[in-house]
Amino acid sequence: MSGALISTPRNMEHIISVTVENKFGVLSRVAGLFSGRGFNIESLSVAPTLDPSMSQMTLVTSGDDRIIEQIVKQLNKLIDVIKVVDLNETEFVARETALIKVHTKDDDRAEALRIVDIFRANVIDSSPSTYTIEVSGDPRKIEAIINLLQPLGIKELVRTGRVAVAREPIRPAVVQAKKAARE
């Protein structure tokens, strides 16, 4: 599933992938760039890459084309930034994870498990009065399970924000078949 995002024509949501040097203060400088210019970060995820000297940031922000272009240019000017990609300019896959602690009275336990099953989520902790549910997927899937669990009584909710990666281009099968026929 590609990263279809909910947006208005003027203020479109963008996922920006930023590869940075894994150094003290880099996150602060990136966040400062946004706050200093009045841009909002809707979600932010940061973790080391396979190369421990680099980290990958996934930022979700919104704005018109001019604002997003300015954000990308400003990010590229930061010394510790290695690469900036606006993933909305390509095909990408985005996912989010949520941990949801739900009150579970005896009458509601079966319903909670049914919802968990429908969304291919997992109960990762259980007590006599709660289930802690882990769910990953498209942000719309996260919203949908939250909406269904709400009547049962959500005690606590933690979301990761989105992580995303560009999809690899797919070569058309016709081109591949012609190349194989020539060999």
C-alpha atoms as a printed R data frame, in Angstrom:
    type eleno elety resid chain resno       x       y       z
1   ATOM     1    CA   MET     A     1   0.000   0.000   0.000
2   ATOM     2    CA   SER     A     2   1.457   3.350  -0.932
3   ATOM     3    CA   GLY     A     3   1.432   6.382   1.297
4   ATOM     4    CA   ALA     A     4  -1.823   8.065   0.445
5   ATOM     5    CA   LEU     A     5  -2.217  11.024   2.773
6   ATOM     6    CA   ILE     A     6  -5.233  13.051   3.771
7   ATOM     7    CA   SER     A     7  -4.771  16.669   2.736
8   ATOM     8    CA   THR     A     8  -6.392  19.822   1.512
9   ATOM     9    CA   PRO     A     9  -5.340  21.225  -1.873
10  ATOM    10    CA   ARG     A    10  -3.461  24.123  -0.285
11  ATOM    11    CA   ASN     A    11  -1.976  22.489   2.786
12  ATOM    12    CA   MET     A    12  -0.877  19.038   1.733
13  ATOM    13    CA   GLU     A    13   0.678  16.656   4.230
14  ATOM    14    CA   HIS     A    14   4.245  15.587   3.343
15  ATOM    15    CA   ILE     A    15   6.536  12.894   4.663
16  ATOM    16    CA   ILE     A    16  10.156  14.012   4.562
17  ATOM    17    CA   SER     A    17  12.989  11.533   4.999
18  ATOM    18    CA   VAL     A    18  16.183  13.071   6.394
19  ATOM    19    CA   THR     A    19  19.461  11.173   6.750
20  ATOM    20    CA   VAL     A    20  21.701  12.900   9.297
21  ATOM    21    CA   GLU     A    21  24.978  12.347  11.076
22  ATOM    22    CA   ASN     A    22  24.316  10.578  14.373
23  ATOM    23    CA   LYS     A    23  25.679  13.372  16.558
24  ATOM    24    CA   PHE     A    24  24.673  15.250  19.664
25  ATOM    25    CA   GLY     A    25  22.373  18.211  18.919
26  ATOM    26    CA   VAL     A    26  21.289  17.295  15.381
27  ATOM    27    CA   LEU     A    27  17.691  16.602  16.403
28  ATOM    28    CA   SER     A    28  17.600  19.901  18.269
29  ATOM    29    CA   ARG     A    29  18.850  21.806  15.206
30  ATOM    30    CA   VAL     A    30  16.266  20.182  12.934
31  ATOM    31    CA   ALA     A    31  13.443  20.884  15.403
32  ATOM    32    CA   GLY     A    32  14.767  24.435  15.842
33  ATOM    33    CA   LEU     A    33  14.646  24.993  12.091
34  ATOM    34    CA   PHE     A    34  10.942  24.139  12.108
35  ATOM    35    CA   SER     A    35  10.012  26.155  15.191
36  ATOM    36    CA   GLY     A    36  12.126  29.154  14.164
37  ATOM    37    CA   ARG     A    37  10.231  29.443  10.886
38  ATOM    38    CA   GLY     A    38   6.793  28.659  12.260
39  ATOM    39    CA   PHE     A    39   6.491  25.228  10.623
40  ATOM    40    CA   ASN     A    40   4.771  22.412  12.486
41  ATOM    41    CA   ILE     A    41   6.118  18.879  12.860
42  ATOM    42    CA   GLU     A    42   3.077  16.610  13.064
43  ATOM    43    CA   SER     A    43   5.161  13.540  13.853
44  ATOM    44    CA   LEU     A    44   8.847  12.737  14.084
45  ATOM    45    CA   SER     A    45  10.646   9.406  14.254
46  ATOM    46    CA   VAL     A    46  14.422   9.065  14.605
47  ATOM    47    CA   ALA     A    47  16.628   5.973  14.792
48  ATOM    48    CA   PRO     A    48  20.138   4.876  13.802
49  ATOM    49    CA   THR     A    49  20.619   3.308  10.366
50  ATOM    50    CA   LEU     A    50  22.664   0.209   9.559
51  ATOM    51    CA   ASP     A    51  25.638   2.579   9.715
52  ATOM    52    CA   PRO     A    52  25.728   3.675  13.391
53  ATOM    53    CA   SER     A    53  27.324   6.998  12.404
54  ATOM    54    CA   MET     A    54  24.046   8.014  10.695
55  ATOM    55    CA   SER     A    55  20.413   8.327  11.778
56  ATOM    56    CA   GLN     A    56  17.222   8.363   9.760
57  ATOM    57    CA   MET     A    57  14.535  10.927  10.572
58  ATOM    58    CA   THR     A    58  11.014  10.678   9.251
59  ATOM    59    CA   LEU     A    59   9.166  13.989   9.563
60  ATOM    60    CA   VAL     A    60   5.495  14.519   8.823
61  ATOM    61    CA   THR     A    61   4.596  18.137   8.164
62  ATOM    62    CA   SER     A    62   2.166  20.028   5.984
63  ATOM    63    CA   GLY     A    63   2.174  23.026   3.742
64  ATOM    64    CA   ASP     A    64   1.787  24.157   0.174
65  ATOM    65    CA   ASP     A    65   4.470  23.471  -2.445
66  ATOM    66    CA   ARG     A    66   6.331  26.692  -1.636
67  ATOM    67    CA   ILE     A    67   6.526  25.923   2.094
68  ATOM    68    CA   ILE     A    68   7.649  22.305   1.543
69  ATOM    69    CA   GLU     A    69  10.302  23.473  -0.938
70  ATOM    70    CA   GLN     A    70  11.549  25.969   1.646
71  ATOM    71    CA   ILE     A    71  11.648  23.280   4.360
72  ATOM    72    CA   VAL     A    72  13.666  20.939   2.114
73  ATOM    73    CA   LYS     A    73  16.109  23.733   1.173
74  ATOM    74    CA   GLN     A    74  16.569  24.778   4.802
75  ATOM    75    CA   LEU     A    75  17.123  21.173   5.911
76  ATOM    76    CA   ASN     A    76  19.760  20.719   3.189
77  ATOM    77    CA   LYS     A    77  21.642  23.755   4.557
78  ATOM    78    CA   LEU     A    78  22.142  22.153   7.982
79  ATOM    79    CA   ILE     A    79  25.718  20.899   8.338
80  ATOM    80    CA   ASP     A    80  24.879  17.482   9.795
81  ATOM    81    CA   VAL     A    81  22.233  16.679   7.165
82  ATOM    82    CA   ILE     A    82  23.394  14.134   4.582
83  ATOM    83    CA   LYS     A    83  20.254  13.686   2.446
84  ATOM    84    CA   VAL     A    84  16.706  15.078   2.333
85  ATOM    85    CA   VAL     A    85  13.906  13.435   0.338
86  ATOM    86    CA   ASP     A    86  10.288  14.578   0.106
87  ATOM    87    CA   LEU     A    87   8.713  11.135  -0.175
88  ATOM    88    CA   ASN     A    88   5.538  12.608  -1.636
89  ATOM    89    CA   GLU     A    89   7.479  13.048  -4.884
90  ATOM    90    CA   THR     A    90   7.794   9.277  -5.280
91  ATOM    91    CA   GLU     A    91   5.973   6.066  -4.389
92  ATOM    92    CA   PHE     A    92   6.521   5.127  -0.763
93  ATOM    93    CA   VAL     A    93   5.335   2.848   1.996
94  ATOM    94    CA   ALA     A    94   4.411   4.367   5.374
95  ATOM    95    CA   ARG     A    95   3.489   2.666   8.633
96  ATOM    96    CA   GLU     A    96   2.714   3.622  12.188
97  ATOM    97    CA   THR     A    97   2.543   1.603  15.402
98  ATOM    98    CA   ALA     A    98   0.252   2.196  18.368
99  ATOM    99    CA   LEU     A    99   0.059   0.674  21.824
100 ATOM   100    CA   ILE     A   100  -3.480   0.879  23.181
101 ATOM   101    CA   LYS     A   101  -4.368  -0.030  26.764
102 ATOM   102    CA   VAL     A   102  -8.062  -0.878  26.948
103 ATOM   103    CA   HIS     A   103 -10.245  -1.402  30.026
104 ATOM   104    CA   THR     A   104 -11.733  -4.847  29.698
105 ATOM   105    CA   LYS     A   105 -14.692  -5.764  31.824
106 ATOM   106    CA   ASP     A   106 -15.702  -9.399  31.639
107 ATOM   107    CA   ASP     A   107 -18.462  -8.506  29.156
108 ATOM   108    CA   ASP     A   108 -16.036  -6.660  26.825
109 ATOM   109    CA   ARG     A   109 -13.072  -9.047  26.708
110 ATOM   110    CA   ALA     A   110 -14.450 -11.101  23.799
111 ATOM   111    CA   GLU     A   111 -15.305  -7.923  21.847
112 ATOM   112    CA   ALA     A   112 -11.790  -6.532  22.382
113 ATOM   113    CA   LEU     A   113 -10.269  -9.801  21.125
114 ATOM   114    CA   ARG     A   114 -12.575  -9.777  18.097
115 ATOM   115    CA   ILE     A   115 -11.418  -6.249  17.189
116 ATOM   116    CA   VAL     A   116  -7.773  -7.276  17.706
117 ATOM   117    CA   ASP     A   117  -8.307 -10.212  15.337
118 ATOM   118    CA   ILE     A   118 -10.030  -8.114  12.646
119 ATOM   119    CA   PHE     A   119  -7.117  -5.639  12.569
120 ATOM   120    CA   ARG     A   120  -4.406  -8.318  12.800
121 ATOM   121    CA   ALA     A   121  -3.212  -6.657  15.975
122 ATOM   122    CA   ASN     A   122  -1.723  -8.400  19.013
123 ATOM   123    CA   VAL     A   123  -2.506  -8.419  22.701
124 ATOM   124    CA   ILE     A   124   0.977  -7.948  24.159
125 ATOM   125    CA   ASP     A   125  -0.003  -7.635  27.821
126 ATOM   126    CA   SER     A   126  -3.015  -8.641  29.841
127 ATOM   127    CA   SER     A   127  -4.293  -8.096  33.358
128 ATOM   128    CA   PRO     A   128  -7.653  -8.896  34.927
129 ATOM   129    CA   SER     A   129  -8.904  -5.435  33.940
130 ATOM   130    CA   THR     A   130  -6.900  -4.423  30.821
131 ATOM   131    CA   TYR     A   131  -5.497  -5.583  27.505
132 ATOM   132    CA   THR     A   132  -2.540  -3.785  25.954
133 ATOM   133    CA   ILE     A   133  -2.878  -4.012  22.201
134 ATOM   134    CA   GLU     A   134  -0.151  -3.468  19.614
135 ATOM   135    CA   VAL     A   135  -1.207  -2.534  16.084
136 ATOM   136    CA   SER     A   136   0.858  -1.499  13.074
137 ATOM   137    CA   GLY     A   137  -0.179  -0.258   9.677
138 ATOM   138    CA   ASP     A   138  -1.440   2.627   7.661
139 ATOM   139    CA   PRO     A   139  -2.474   5.634   9.799
140 ATOM   140    CA   ARG     A   140  -6.105   5.114   8.709
141 ATOM   141    CA   LYS     A   141  -5.968   1.578  10.124
142 ATOM   142    CA   ILE     A   142  -4.680   2.960  13.432
143 ATOM   143    CA   GLU     A   143  -7.511   5.514  13.535
144 ATOM   144    CA   ALA     A   144 -10.085   2.825  12.716
145 ATOM   145    CA   ILE     A   145  -9.047   0.461  15.527
146 ATOM   146    CA   ILE     A   146  -8.905   3.369  17.992
147 ATOM   147    CA   ASN     A   147 -12.461   4.336  17.007
148 ATOM   148    CA   LEU     A   148 -13.706   0.771  17.537
149 ATOM   149    CA   LEU     A   149 -11.924   0.384  20.884
150 ATOM   150    CA   GLN     A   150 -13.073   3.781  22.195
151 ATOM   151    CA   PRO     A   151 -16.484   2.526  23.436
152 ATOM   152    CA   LEU     A   152 -14.706  -0.165  25.497
153 ATOM   153    CA   GLY     A   153 -12.719   2.519  27.308
154 ATOM   154    CA   ILE     A   154  -9.191   3.368  26.195
155 ATOM   155    CA   LYS     A   155  -7.088   3.884  29.302
156 ATOM   156    CA   GLU     A   156  -3.856   4.865  27.534
157 ATOM   157    CA   LEU     A   157  -2.698   5.402  23.945
158 ATOM   158    CA   VAL     A   158   0.842   5.809  22.580
159 ATOM   159    CA   ARG     A   159   1.605   6.263  18.873
160 ATOM   160    CA   THR     A   160   4.973   6.198  17.146
161 ATOM   161    CA   GLY     A   161   4.235   8.602  14.335
162 ATOM   162    CA   ARG     A   162   4.939   7.445  10.830
163 ATOM   163    CA   VAL     A   163   8.023   5.859   9.410
164 ATOM   164    CA   ALA     A   164   8.336   5.630   5.649
165 ATOM   165    CA   VAL     A   165  10.621   4.388   2.918
166 ATOM   166    CA   ALA     A   166  10.624   4.986  -0.836
167 ATOM   167    CA   ARG     A   167   9.538   2.070  -2.976
168 ATOM   168    CA   GLU     A   168  11.949   0.685  -5.528
169 ATOM   169    CA   PRO     A   169  10.920   1.381  -9.123
170 ATOM   170    CA   ILE     A   170   9.424  -1.616 -10.871
171 ATOM   171    CA   ARG     A   171  10.578  -2.318 -14.400
172 ATOM   172    CA   PRO     A   172   7.745  -3.219 -16.751
173 ATOM   173    CA   ALA     A   173   7.462  -6.960 -17.411
174 ATOM   174    CA   VAL     A   174   7.430  -6.350 -21.187
175 ATOM   175    CA   VAL     A   175  10.898  -4.794 -21.096
176 ATOM   176    CA   GLN     A   176  12.210  -7.671 -18.981
177 ATOM   177    CA   ALA     A   177  10.714 -10.256 -21.363
178 ATOM   178    CA   LYS     A   178  12.296  -8.596 -24.424
179 ATOM   179    CA   LYS     A   179  15.693  -8.507 -22.720
180 ATOM   180    CA   ALA     A   180  15.409 -12.216 -21.815
181 ATOM   181    CA   ALA     A   181  14.440 -13.102 -25.407
182 ATOM   182    CA   ARG     A   182  17.586 -11.400 -26.756
183 ATOM   183    CA   GLU     A   183  19.869 -13.404 -24.457
